[in-house]
Amino acid sequence: MLEHRPLLSELLYESDNVKREDRKAIESKVEITVEKDQPQLSVAELQAAEKNFRQPTAAELSILTFWKLRYARSREQELSNEFARLLNRGSSLE
């Protein structure tokens, strides 16, 4: 019977999810407090703020997309290097 061996992308995805779960566990311990001195926004003020909202321009979206892709590629390279280091460490123990 053939044994399923995970692909590199599966291992990287699982590693990233574990780190996210760790971050969520840490973040869940944070307490949020509201100061009484801050003025509360009325419904009219909230509606006015919503009317002032505008959709981002194509240039703004392309800049944002560029930086997000750059970060994603950098993160992918970091994970790939980490995985290779772990593989090399494991093979030296045999």
GIPE-V255553 format. One record per pair of residues at least 12 apart in sequence whose C-alpha atoms are under 10 Angstrom apart, sorted by the first residue. I is the first residue (numbers start at 1). J is the second residue. D is the distance in Angstrom with one decimal. If there is no record, write none. Layout:
BEGIN
i & j & d
I & J & D
I & J & D
END
This chain:
BEGIN
i & j & d
8 & 80 & 8.4
8 & 83 & 8.4
8 & 84 & 10.0
9 & 76 & 9.7
9 & 79 & 10.0
9 & 80 & 9.2
11 & 79 & 9.7
11 & 80 & 9.9
11 & 83 & 8.5
12 & 76 & 8.3
12 & 79 & 6.5
12 & 80 & 7.5
12 & 82 & 9.5
12 & 83 & 7.7
13 & 76 & 9.9
13 & 79 & 9.4
15 & 79 & 8.4
15 & 83 & 9.4
16 & 75 & 9.8
16 & 76 & 9.9
16 & 79 & 8.4
END
